[in-house]
Amino acid sequence: MNCPVCSQGMEEQDFGRVKVDVCVKGCKGMWFEWCELLKLDEKNEGVGQTLQDALHFPRTNDQNRGRIKCPKCGMLMHVHQYQSAKEVNVDECYGCGGFFLDSGELREIREN
């Protein structure tokens, strides 16, 4: 799967109970399949060094980039506020239910 922001290949990373696709060689964005983000959106959820590394990426979000295409099904994704952290805008695919988070957004969701 390629990153919808920078087109680099995404690599599956183990965050404990959840495996997340991370743009390791590019923008550090993360792809969550349907319901996976709910398993990691609280501070006490998930384990491992790869999760800790992802939480330390600085936030990068070009708010002028426009809508991105879902890396799984190709539909245009919708930007909206995350349900439990209204300060963070996330990209959601209404087709397959996946979420794309820019680097640093998972940390902000967990802190709010």
ZIDABEL-V590955 format. One record per run of one state. SS is the DSSP state (H for helix, E for strand, C for the rest). FROM is the first residue (numbers start at 1). TO is the last residue. Records with the same first field share a line. If there is no record, write none. Layout:
BEGIN
SS=FROM-TO ; FROM-TO
END
This chain:
BEGIN
C=1-1 ; 3-8 ; 10-10 ; 15-18 ; 23-29 ; 33-36 ; 40-48 ; 56-68 ; 70-75 ; 77-77 ; 83-84 ; 93-98 ; 102-104 ; 112-112
E=2-2 ; 9-9 ; 11-14 ; 19-22 ; 30-32 ; 69-69 ; 76-76 ; 78-82 ; 85-92 ; 99-101
H=37-39 ; 49-55 ; 105-111
END
